[in-house]
């Protein structure tokens, strides 16, 4: 049971890391290079779509990590699982406090129009997102090491 839980957690967190890394390293930089602010509508749509999906993915990852930590408590690798889960909780807190407010504004741009400081807003979101990606990558690494 614990092995299945561990593998499911690692896969779920690994896929989340892949999506978030792809957004940071490839998708948003590509959108930012589109001419005439062409990436604004795409960022707005992405903010709406991923803004509906990612909360469940993050909370689900935290829940899986917490259950794995409880099941593994006192065993080999338990400290790694607990630390990885704490990092995922940190990523959720970062998301709620730093990224979601900006993301909510970006999601509304296609309906309300683009503000004059839109580049500064998406740049700030990107910087916070890079930090969050680092946090979830570290959680993933800890989970992966604990699995072995």
C-alpha positions, 0 to 999 in steps of 0.5 A: 500500500505504501509503495503504491501511495508513494509512486502515485504521489511522485507521479502526480507531483512530477507531472505538476512540476512538468506543467509548471516548468513548461509554463515558466521555461517555454510557454510564457516566454514564447507568448511574450515574444508574440508581436503586438501584445499577441500573448496577452489573450493567450496568457489570459486564457491560460490563467482561466484554464489553469486557474481552474485546474491547478488548485485541485492538483496542488491540494491533491499533491499536498493531500497525497504527501500528507497521507504518505508522510503519515503512513511512512511516519518513523520509517526510512525516508519519512523525514524526506516525505514530511519535508517535501509535503511542507514544501508543497504547503509552502507552494500553496501558500505562495500561490494564494498570497502572491500568484492568484491575485495577479492571475485573477487580474490576468484572467479578466483582461480579455473581457475588461481590456489590458491595463497599461502596466500589464507587462510589469504585472506578468513579469511579477507573476513570472518571478513569483512563479520561478520561485514556486517552480523551484519549491515544487521541484525540490519537493519532487526531488525529496519525494523521489529520493524517499521512494528509492 
